[in-house]
Amino acid sequence: MFLEKLHGWRKKFVIGLWILSILAIVAITAMFISLSKDNLPTFEQLENPKYKLASLVYDAKGREFGKYYIENRENVPFDSINKHLVKALLSTEDSRFYNHSGIDFRALIRVASKTVLMRKESSGGGSTITQQLSKLLFRRPNLRGLSKLKRSIEIIKIKLKEWLTAIKLEKSYTKEEIIAMYLNKFDFIYGAHGIQAASNIYFGKDQKDLTIEEAATIIGMLKNPALYNPKRFTDIATKRRNIVLSQMNKYDNITDKQLDSLSTIPMDISNFNKESHDLGPAPYFRMELTKWLKKLFKEKGIKKSDGTEYNIYTDGLKIYSTIDLDYQRNAERAVFEHMKELQKRYWKVWKGMNPLKYDLENDRQLELREFSIENRIINSQRYQSLKNKMLSGVLGKIKEKFNGLVLNEKASFGLVEVKNRKKFLKDLVNEGIVKDSSIAKLNKLLNSDIWDEYQSKWEKFQKTKNKQFDTKTKMKVFAFDEKTMETDTVMTPRDSVIYHLRHLQTGLLSMEPGTGHIKAWVGGIGFKYFKYDHINSRRQVGSTFKPIVYATAISIQGLSPCQEFEDIQYSIVPGEGTFYLKDVWSPANANEKFTGNKYNLYQGLLYSKNSITVKLVKELGNIEVVRDLAYNMGIDKDKKVNGGLLLPKVPAIALGAADLSLMEMVGAYGTFANDGVYTEPVFVTRIEDNKGKTIYTSIPKQKRALPSMYNYIMVDMLKNNVAGRFMLEGIKSEIGGKTGTTNDYNDGWFMSITPNIVTGVWTGGDEKWVRFYTLQDGQGYVMSRPKVQKYLYYLERDTTVNLNVSKRFKIPTNKKYLDLIDCAKYKQVKPEEEQEIRLENKLQMDEFEEEEFEESEDTLEE
């Protein structure tokens, strides 16, 4: 009837509108049918949600000793959930929860009219608790790289999927079960999955014991856990908590009086305690393993069958490492025992002295040392907690208003100087404090009201920080206690930073030479207080590099190890050989003395004479052949580090003037222990997915670096270094080794080889002014060698290890080596004693032949 009254275009318009409406209904229905078959959770999955799986780490004997996980979940049934949490949740997220069937159409209309059309963001969202739960039950696709149209279509499809899942949930569960599932499933970051974990981590208590304001804080995080994180952004989290409290008041869950009282309570997360997965055996190894795994998957392109990337925290991988917990236990024991005694020695040596001001070359050096302390203060948990408490609110405003702008300490101090007209922004750019691209934002910030607020709070924060860090308080600090590795004390926080910084650090790495399998990894003296790993850190290697030079001279130049050279100062001058030097290079011996005596290569290496090493380099005529051998022994000579080559093309590298890691040095020394064949160090044999499929297998790279005969000569020379009066007492295995000590005793090394195991140890301070100041205390012989001795001693007597102490280094089939190593009896006199004997003989001769020796006295060392 209605259509009969219409004529012409009006009738066509109405008919067309009906057709479009019918088509739209058909299209939406078809889309719903299509989506219902497209990757939606099944009823079985909804009944049994599949939580993420932990990845496990196993040692060489199949023993689990590590776990990567983010699911720290304890499901709490609805009737055990804190009622404040439930009331806060319903008041804030879904006040009509009991009046809808999964989709709240009234809320959607509100969103469409107020949020979208009227641009009132405060009007709230349209998602119900059931819809929010549905988001957690399946992974959203990655929309990056899509056009706006495709992105919009995908977002619509995602929303429709969530609606369908929400309807399924409402049909499958009671309202109470949905609330419990949502609160148990949500990720509150910091490994806090679910309300029980969140309550434990943020407030140190069971969720049932949460107060109203604490419950409001946790519920407030549901909107955006990163932004409303009470640990990092205290002010923002407090404001969000108060909004939740206001909503609870609005729906009569708290009174006006409670609202007024609770809103003024300061945010207290003093009991915050993030659970760590780094406890247990070999924590330094597992920390580095985390980085290595992420890098491996990226570089090797290892992905799941659906093309997505592996996540070590959620995908239930099985990681089979080469670490042997029996070796690890003995290594940790050896490190603990020796470092405990060494640190006692350090405190005794420096008693009454200030190492911060010792041996200063200029005022700038003191500034750098003081900065190293200040930098550690800034990175301390105490500093960061205070900063979050006092500055998080205004820093959040700056970040929000100025497009992600973040101010660090240097920038804040610099901007204050700019505002006070002591500097210009360009000065900060030139000093590397801020980037040139940030100048426009920083100009706007400095001329805004927010800056005045920030500068005021920043200056107040600095005063509070200085007062707090200079006030004595009770605290726990690191200590060499076998059970707790810490002790209770009273000191200022600033002094505690200096106290920890002044601890000597170490690294021990032990590898099976034939397979390259890393058996033990100790990256420091105590993981809880010292997280920095010293296995892959680079430090100057000193004389431990010399065997590579000797091996080059013997194998390339054909020098006999019995050949003798004078202990005098040798020089390499510009134009000599192919060294490309601009200045004369004339290094001294470690004790800055030359005896003038002749040394064969055995003796030169034993006494670590720089003079003999320089002479070998002169004989070689260039340093490139040394770099080539180092490369064949696993040291990447052309790798760029800090803008320069890992192994610079200068003769000084022959004396150890290169910063290398324990990993590189142990790999190189493995060549000597393995008949001249380099084997790449590995610490993972294979990785399996959660179905047992192998997704990675390690195949260590191997290559011959030295001919067997020349390699055995080097083995014999290394054995000579630890023979006679220099032997490692109590060690049954055939053993060779080399110490290394760098300038000012900053680094003490010891590298050892046995047929079973290659072990390297470095000892020193994280800052170079943290050191001993005499050769007697600071040499590698004292700082590092005892750790290897203890480690091998314990290994050989550990029945769980069952080390084959009768195993010998491989002997070359070519018996020519016997002639090459048949030198005269090797001198076992210390260089210092040798010099004293020589001077004593000289004085005796002077008494009878004073005139005859008068001319030659100038050439002898006094």
Buried (B, 14 or more C-beta within 10 A) or exposed (E): EEEEEEEEEEBEEEEEEEEEEEEEEEEEEEBEEEBBEEEBBEEEBBEEBEBBBBBBBBBBEEEEBBBBBBBBBBBBEBEEBBEBBBBBBBBBBBBEBEEBEBBBEEBBEBBEEBBEEEEEEEBBBBBBBBBBBBBBBBEEEEEEEBEEEEEEEBEEBBBBBBBBBBBBBBEEBEBEEBBBBBBBBBBBBBBBBBBBBBBBBBBEEBBBEBBBBBBBBBBBBBBEBEBBBBBBBBBBBBBBBBBBBBBBBEEEBBEEEBBEBBBEBEBBBEEBEEEEBBEBBBBBBBBBBBEBBBEBBEEEEBEEEEEEEBBBBBBBBBBBBBBBBBBBBBBBBBBBBBBBEBBEBBEEBBEEEEBBEEEEEEEEEBEEBEEBBEEBBBEBEBBEBBBBBBBBBBBBBBBEEBEEBEBEBBBBBBBBEBBEEEBEBEBBBEEEBBEEEBBEBBEBBBEBEBBEBBBEBBEEBBEBBEEBBEEEEEBEBBBBEEEEBBEEBEBBBBBBBBBBBBBBBBBBBBBBBBBBBBBBBBBBBBBBBBEEBBBBBBBBBBBBBBBBBBBBBBBBEEBBBBBBBBBBBBEBEEEBBEBEBEEEBEBEBBEEBBBBBBBBBBBBBBBBBBBBBBBBBBBBBBBEBBBBBBBBBBBEBEEEEEEEBBBBBBBBBBBBBBBBBBBBBBBBBBBBBBBBBBBBBBBBBEBBBEEEEEBBEBEBEBEBBBBBBBBBBBBBBBBBBBBEEBEBEEBEBBBBBBBBBBEEBBBBBBBBBBBBBBBBBBBBBBBBBBBBBEBEBBBBBBBBBBBBBBBBBBBBEBEEBEBEBEEEBBBBEEEEBEEBBEBEEBBEEEBEEBBEEBBEEBEEEBEEEEEEBEEEEEEBEE
